Amino acid sequence: MPGTRKLGRTTDQRRAMLRAMVTYLLENGKIETTVTRAKEVRAVAEKLITIGKTSTLHSKRQVYAFITKESVAKKVFDEIAPKYADKNGGYTRIIKTGPRRGDAAEMAIIELI
């Protein structure tokens, strides 16, 4: 997995959280989360979109193995990856929104460009 942040979770919990967040991001186009989580999600999502650009059997198996919803994985190959065919990275944007009420964690919106 990209990044070395542990996010206060064990390995399996962290992997499950990232899979869910990336799936939700690719499904809806944007999510609101903390800045550190957004940076981790960005790394994983951009790698999946780059893999989705090549429509080989191997790349399809890699994407289907990580994304939790089959419809979202299909969307990566049919809609999202072709949109970024001419770009080499930089598919997401992180916008900081200020501290969260309650614990003052720095919040951000991550979205597909």
Secondary structure, 3 states (H helix, E strand, C coil): CCCCCCCCCCHHHHHHHHHHHHHHHHHHCEEEEEHHHHHHHHHHHHHHHHHHHCCCHHHHHHHHHHCCCHHHHHHHHHHHHHHCCCCCCCCEEEEEEEECCCCCCEEEEEEEC
